C-alpha cells in the first residue's frame, strides 16, 4: 500500500488527512493509500525511516521556524531521495519557497492554500 506522511501540528494533520482520504477514495473508488501523521519534529526522520512513505507533506514551521524545516527538508532528501516532498509554509516570502525547491521539495504550498491546490497535487499522486 502506498503511504503518505503528513508532518504538521495535530489539528492540521487531521484536517489534511481527512481531506486527502475523502478525495483519494473518490478518485480511486477504494482506499489504496495509507495516510500517516506525525506532529513531533523529532519523530519525522524516524517515521520516514520506518515507514518509507512515497509522499511527504512537510510543514516547514511546525518545528519552530522555517530555517529548521528547511534543514529537515535537506536531511530528508539525503536519506530518502525517492520520497516526493511537498513543503508547506506560512511564509509567503518567495525566498522561502525558492529555498524549499532548491533543497529538493517537489512542490511548495503557501498556507493557507485552497483545497483545489491540494486536490491538484493529490491528482498527481494518484497517477504516479
N, C-alpha and C positions, 0 to 999 in steps of 0.2 A: 504494500500500500504506500502511495506517495505521501510524504509528510511535509507539512507547512509548520514552521515555528514562528510564533509571534512573540517578540520581546518588547514589552512596554509595561506601563503601570497597570495594575489589576483591572480597573474599570474599563480601560481601553482595550485590553486583551480580550475581555468578554464581548464587548461590542463588536470588535473586528472578527472574532471567532464566529459569533452568531451570524453576522452579515455574510461572511465567507461561506459558511456551511449552507446557508439558505441559497445563495447564488450558485454555488458549485453543484449542489444537488439538483437545482432547477436545470442547469446546463447539461448535466450528465445523466440525470434520471436515477442516480444512485449515489451512495457515499463511497467515493474512491480515494478520498483524501482523509488523512488523519491530521487534525489541527491541534498542535500542542501550544501551550503558552508558558512563558517564564516572565516573572516580574522582579527578579533579583538579578542585577547586573553580574554579580559574582557567579551566577549559575548558567549564564548564557553559553559560555565555552563548554562547560560540562554537558549541557543539553545537545550542543552541536556534535560533540564527540560521541556521545552515547546514542543519539537518535538519527544522526546523519540526515537532516532534513534536505529536501530538494530545493525548498524555498525558505527564506528567512525575511520576515518583516521586522526590521530593527529600528526602534525609536532611538534617535541619537541622543536625546536629552534625558531619557528615563534614568540614567545613572547619576546625573547631576548637571553636566554641561556638554554641549556639542563636541568639545575637544576630546572628552573621554569616549564619547560614542564613535568619533572618527578613529581614534586609536583602536577601539574594539573592532571596528569595521576592517581596518588594515590587518589585524591579527586573524580575524575570521577568514579573510581572503587567503592568508598564508596557510592556514591549517585545513581549510575546506574549500579549495578552489572551484569545485563543482557545484557548490550551493549558490543559487541565484539569490542575490541580496537586494531587497527593496528597502532603502533607507527612508525613514520618516522623520521629519523635523518640524519644529515650530519656528525655527529661524528662517525667515524669508530672505535673508541675505544671499545674493547669488553666489558669493564666495563659499558659503557652507555647502550649497547644492553642488557647485563645481568640484569642491574638495571631495565630497562623498563619491562623486562619479570617478574622479581621478584615483581614489583609493579602491575602486572596484565595485561600487554599487551599480547594479544593473538598471535601477530606476531610483528616483528620489521624489517622494511626495511631500509637499509642504502642508502641514496641518494648519487649520482644518481643511481637509480635502473633501471634494464632492464624492458621493457614493459612485457616481459614474466613473471617476478616475480609478477607484478600487475595482469596479467591475471590468474595466478595460484591462487592467493587469491580470485579474483572475481569468479573463478570456484567453490571455496569452498562456497562462499556466495550464489551462485545460487542454490546449492544443500543442503543448510542447512534448 
